Amino acid sequence: MENWEAAYVAGIIDVEGTITLTRMHENEHRRPCITISSTDKELLVYLQTLTGGTINNKKITNLKYIKILLLYL
C-alpha cells in the first residue's frame, strides 16, 4: 500500500469508521475490530482490495429504504 493510500484509508476510518474491542464467543479474549459503514459499495470494495476484510449488510429496522454496508477489517 502506498503512503497516500494509507492516508486515505486512515481518513475514511476517522470519518466513517469505528474501532472497538469485541469477541465472538464468551470464552474468547477481546480483540480489536475496525468497522467502516457506508452506503457506497464501490468505496468499500476499493477499501477491501487495499486492506482485506469482509463486507456485510447491516439491518436497520426504522430506515428500510437505506442500504448500509459494513466493512470489517
C-alpha positions in Angstrom: 0.0 0.0 0.0 1.3 3.4 -1.0 1.6 6.2 1.6 -1.2 8.2 0.0 -3.5 5.1 0.1 -2.7 4.6 3.8 -3.6 8.2 4.5 -6.9 7.8 2.5 -7.8 4.7 4.5 -7.0 6.5 7.8 -9.2 9.4 6.8 -12.1 7.2 5.9 -11.7 5.3 9.2 -11.6 8.7 11.0 -14.9 9.9 9.4 -16.9 6.7 8.8 -15.2 4.1 11.0 -15.5 2.6 14.4 -12.7 0.9 16.4 -13.9 -1.4 19.2 -12.8 -4.4 21.2 -15.1 -7.3 20.5 -15.3 -11.1 21.0 -17.2 -13.6 19.0 -17.7 -16.1 21.9 -18.0 -15.7 25.6 -14.8 -17.6 26.4 -12.6 -15.6 24.0 -10.3 -12.7 24.8 -11.4 -9.4 23.3 -9.7 -8.3 20.1 -9.7 -5.0 18.2 -12.2 -4.6 15.3 -12.3 -1.8 12.8 -15.6 -1.3 11.1 -16.4 1.2 8.3 -20.1 1.8 7.5 -21.2 3.3 4.2 -24.0 3.3 1.6 -21.3 3.5 -1.2 -20.5 -0.1 -2.1 -17.8 0.9 -4.6 -15.9 2.7 -1.8 -16.0 -0.4 0.5 -14.9 -2.7 -2.3 -11.9 -0.4 -3.0 -11.0 -0.3 0.7 -11.4 -4.1 0.8 -8.9 -4.5 -2.1 -6.4 -2.4 -0.1 -6.9 -3.9 3.3 -8.8 -7.2 3.1 -11.7 -7.8 5.4 -15.4 -8.7 4.7 -18.4 -6.7 3.6 -21.7 -7.4 5.2 -25.2 -5.8 5.0 -26.5 -4.0 8.1 -30.1 -4.3 9.1 -31.8 -1.1 10.2 -35.4 -1.5 11.3 -36.6 2.1 11.2 -34.9 3.1 7.9 -36.0 0.5 5.5 -35.1 2.5 2.4 -31.4 2.9 3.2 -29.0 0.0 2.5 -25.9 0.3 4.7 -22.9 -1.9 4.2 -20.2 -2.7 6.7 -16.5 -3.5 6.0 -14.9 -5.5 8.8 -11.1 -5.3 8.8 
